[in-house]
Amino acid sequence: FPKDKARVKVWLAALRETEREITDQHQICEDHFLSHHITPNGISPDAIPIMPSLEEPVAGWSSCEEQDEHSDPVEK
């Protein structure tokens, strides 16, 4: 999270989490940022997190059916 408290409020509003109290342990995963906001040095200062669409899977996520299709059977 940014150090600027006003910027933190903007981020929380974007994530619809305006009532949440942020501590040093809180983080936002990269799925909540546009790819051009993710840099080798971290998140760009002008980035604002986004809510991923619930209609489309988030990059790197798959449904249970997809996992079952592609996973090796578990030996018992």
Secondary structure, 3 states (H helix, E strand, C coil): CCCCHHHHHHHHHHCCCCCCCCCCCCCCCHHHCCHHHEECCEECCCCCCCCCCCCCCCCCCCCHHHHHHHCCCCCC
